[in-house]
Amino acid sequence: MKKHLIYLCILTSFLSTAYAQRFGKLLKDTPGAVSYTFRNEFSKDVPGTLDKVKAMGITNIEFSNLFGKTAAELRALLDERGMRCSSLGVSFADLTDKSETVVQNAKTLGAEFVRIGSVPHKGPMDEALAKKTVEDFNRFGQKLKENGLTFCYHNHGFEFEPYGRGTYFDYIVQNTNPDAVFFEMDVVWMHLPGQNPAEMLKKYPKRFKLIHLKDLKIGVPKSTSGSTPNENCVVLGTGQINYPEILKAAKKSSIKYFYIEDENLGAMQQVPQSMAYLKSL
């Protein structure tokens, strides 16, 4: 009987500690942030901005700019603060023409993922561009996989033009290598073109590995342009995005890292409020 009581006490203590370490009920781990959120601050003072970001409780950053540092210099600054870079955002051109440098930088930073945020295009996506995109993504994905990294594409809106029984985004997902090509969901650039982020996670649960958490000012109309004024990016939970629904769907998907991305120039003030909102869910 004593042994059972001891085991029960140990188990209760373990579960209590584990639960206490959770960030929130719907979001288990503390979210990271996209460097673009603090782009103005990073461009002036990388170490100081890292300190401010860590003070918010954020230690995981997706960098899409090295802000004048080498990958080794940036890694050292992160290590000094107990922070990390789990994903590196690069341009389509860099992954096409400088893939070895991309791989080297990603590994130096300790990143697991390499993502791009767009593909070269003039106007709406068409069938020819969609087919070329599939070829490019399969090539990128294989190259990165061979180097121990994972390729992700960050949706930006224009992929959701109608095509066949779905959209060009569906065509890209369904025709790329499911073992080498993955996606980073940007909830606003999925919501704005009229898509439901939660339903998309349910539709392709194994293809999304990363997600950008942002919110859109109430009243902003639907669009496939992939752009909106910075001031339309608002504190999470105060805009159009249904986060309880999205986070519940995300729990059943393959998403590994959640990043807050706030394009508003007042992000330094807004991000702590977004953190508090996510924690409350």
HUBEL-V897921 format. One record per residue. N is the residue number from 1. RES is the residue in one small letter. OMEGA is omega in whole degrees, -180 to 180 (* if undefined). Layout:
BEGIN
n=N res=RES omega=OMEGA
n=N res=RES omega=OMEGA
END
This chain:
BEGIN
n=1 res=m omega=180
n=2 res=k omega=-179
n=3 res=k omega=-180
n=4 res=h omega=179
n=5 res=l omega=179
n=6 res=i omega=179
n=7 res=y omega=-180
n=8 res=l omega=179
n=9 res=c omega=180
n=10 res=i omega=-179
n=11 res=l omega=180
n=12 res=t omega=180
n=13 res=s omega=-180
n=14 res=f omega=-179
n=15 res=l omega=179
n=16 res=s omega=180
n=17 res=t omega=-179
n=18 res=a omega=-179
n=19 res=y omega=-179
n=20 res=a omega=-178
n=21 res=q omega=177
n=22 res=r omega=177
n=23 res=f omega=179
n=24 res=g omega=-178
n=25 res=k omega=-179
n=26 res=l omega=179
n=27 res=l omega=-173
n=28 res=k omega=-176
n=29 res=d omega=176
n=30 res=t omega=-179
n=31 res=p omega=174
n=32 res=g omega=178
n=33 res=a omega=176
n=34 res=v omega=-177
n=35 res=s omega=-180
n=36 res=y omega=178
n=37 res=t omega=-177
n=38 res=f omega=-174
n=39 res=r omega=-179
n=40 res=n omega=180
n=41 res=e omega=179
n=42 res=f omega=-178
n=43 res=s omega=-179
n=44 res=k omega=-172
n=45 res=d omega=-178
n=46 res=v omega=-179
n=47 res=p omega=-179
n=48 res=g omega=179
n=49 res=t omega=176
n=50 res=l omega=179
n=51 res=d omega=-179
n=52 res=k omega=180
n=53 res=v omega=179
n=54 res=k omega=179
n=55 res=a omega=177
n=56 res=m omega=-177
n=57 res=g omega=-178
n=58 res=i omega=-180
n=59 res=t omega=-178
n=60 res=n omega=-177
n=61 res=i omega=170
n=62 res=e omega=-180
n=63 res=f omega=173
n=64 res=s omega=178
n=65 res=n omega=179
n=66 res=l omega=175
n=67 res=f omega=175
n=68 res=g omega=179
n=69 res=k omega=168
n=70 res=t omega=179
n=71 res=a omega=-180
n=72 res=a omega=179
n=73 res=e omega=180
n=74 res=l omega=178
n=75 res=r omega=180
n=76 res=a omega=179
n=77 res=l omega=178
n=78 res=l omega=-179
n=79 res=d omega=180
n=80 res=e omega=-175
n=81 res=r omega=-178
n=82 res=g omega=-180
n=83 res=m omega=-178
n=84 res=r omega=172
n=85 res=c omega=-177
n=86 res=s omega=-179
n=87 res=s omega=179
n=88 res=l omega=177
n=89 res=g omega=-180
n=90 res=v omega=179
n=91 res=s omega=175
n=92 res=f omega=-178
n=93 res=a omega=180
n=94 res=d omega=-180
n=95 res=l omega=178
n=96 res=t omega=-171
n=97 res=d omega=-176
n=98 res=k omega=-174
n=99 res=s omega=-180
n=100 res=e omega=177
n=101 res=t omega=178
n=102 res=v omega=-180
n=103 res=v omega=-179
n=104 res=q omega=-180
n=105 res=n omega=-179
n=106 res=a omega=-180
n=107 res=k omega=179
n=108 res=t omega=180
n=109 res=l omega=-178
n=110 res=g omega=-178
n=111 res=a omega=175
n=112 res=e omega=-175
n=113 res=f omega=170
n=114 res=v omega=-179
n=115 res=r omega=172
n=116 res=i omega=-175
n=117 res=g omega=180
n=118 res=s omega=172
n=119 res=v omega=-180
n=120 res=p omega=179
n=121 res=h omega=175
n=122 res=k omega=-178
n=123 res=g omega=-176
n=124 res=p omega=176
n=125 res=m omega=175
n=126 res=d omega=-175
n=127 res=e omega=-179
n=128 res=a omega=179
n=129 res=l omega=179
n=130 res=a omega=180
n=131 res=k omega=177
n=132 res=k omega=180
n=133 res=t omega=177
n=134 res=v omega=180
n=135 res=e omega=-179
n=136 res=d omega=-178
n=137 res=f omega=178
n=138 res=n omega=178
n=139 res=r omega=178
n=140 res=f omega=-176
n=141 res=g omega=-179
n=142 res=q omega=180
n=143 res=k omega=-178
n=144 res=l omega=179
n=145 res=k omega=179
n=146 res=e omega=180
n=147 res=n omega=175
n=148 res=g omega=-180
n=149 res=l omega=-179
n=150 res=t omega=180
n=151 res=f omega=175
n=152 res=c omega=173
n=153 res=y omega=-180
n=154 res=h omega=-179
n=155 res=n omega=-177
n=156 res=h omega=173
n=157 res=g omega=-173
n=158 res=f omega=179
n=159 res=e omega=-174
n=160 res=f omega=171
n=161 res=e omega=-178
n=162 res=p omega=176
n=163 res=y omega=-179
n=164 res=g omega=179
n=165 res=r omega=-180
n=166 res=g omega=180
n=167 res=t omega=175
n=168 res=y omega=177
n=169 res=f omega=177
n=170 res=d omega=-180
n=171 res=y omega=-179
n=172 res=i omega=180
n=173 res=v omega=-173
n=174 res=q omega=-177
n=175 res=n omega=175
n=176 res=t omega=-178
n=177 res=n omega=-177
n=178 res=p omega=179
n=179 res=d omega=-175
n=180 res=a omega=-178
n=181 res=v omega=-178
n=182 res=f omega=-172
n=183 res=f omega=174
n=184 res=e omega=-179
n=185 res=m omega=168
n=186 res=d omega=-171
n=187 res=v omega=180
n=188 res=v omega=-180
n=189 res=w omega=170
n=190 res=m omega=-180
n=191 res=h omega=-177
n=192 res=l omega=179
n=193 res=p omega=177
n=194 res=g omega=179
n=195 res=q omega=177
n=196 res=n omega=-177
n=197 res=p omega=-179
n=198 res=a omega=180
n=199 res=e omega=178
n=200 res=m omega=177
n=201 res=l omega=179
n=202 res=k omega=-179
n=203 res=k omega=-179
n=204 res=y omega=-173
n=205 res=p omega=-177
n=206 res=k omega=-175
n=207 res=r omega=178
n=208 res=f omega=-179
n=209 res=k omega=-177
n=210 res=l omega=178
n=211 res=i omega=175
n=212 res=h omega=179
n=213 res=l omega=177
n=214 res=k omega=-179
n=215 res=d omega=-173
n=216 res=l omega=-179
n=217 res=k omega=178
n=218 res=i omega=179
n=219 res=g omega=178
n=220 res=v omega=-176
n=221 res=p omega=179
n=222 res=k omega=-179
n=223 res=s omega=175
n=224 res=t omega=-175
n=225 res=s omega=-179
n=226 res=g omega=177
n=227 res=s omega=176
n=228 res=t omega=-180
n=229 res=p omega=-177
n=230 res=n omega=-176
n=231 res=e omega=177
n=232 res=n omega=177
n=233 res=c omega=-173
n=234 res=v omega=178
n=235 res=v omega=179
n=236 res=l omega=179
n=237 res=g omega=-180
n=238 res=t omega=-177
n=239 res=g omega=-173
n=240 res=q omega=-170
n=241 res=i omega=179
n=242 res=n omega=-175
n=243 res=y omega=176
n=244 res=p omega=180
n=245 res=e omega=-178
n=246 res=i omega=-177
n=247 res=l omega=176
n=248 res=k omega=178
n=249 res=a omega=-179
n=250 res=a omega=180
n=251 res=k omega=-178
n=252 res=k omega=-180
n=253 res=s omega=-180
n=254 res=s omega=-179
n=255 res=i omega=-179
n=256 res=k omega=-177
n=257 res=y omega=177
n=258 res=f omega=-180
n=259 res=y omega=171
n=260 res=i omega=173
n=261 res=e omega=-180
n=262 res=d omega=-177
n=263 res=e omega=180
n=264 res=n omega=-180
n=265 res=l omega=176
n=266 res=g omega=-175
n=267 res=a omega=180
n=268 res=m omega=179
n=269 res=q omega=-176
n=270 res=q omega=-175
n=271 res=v omega=177
n=272 res=p omega=178
n=273 res=q omega=178
n=274 res=s omega=177
n=275 res=m omega=-180
n=276 res=a omega=179
n=277 res=y omega=-180
n=278 res=l omega=180
n=279 res=k omega=-177
n=280 res=s omega=-176
n=281 res=l omega=*
END
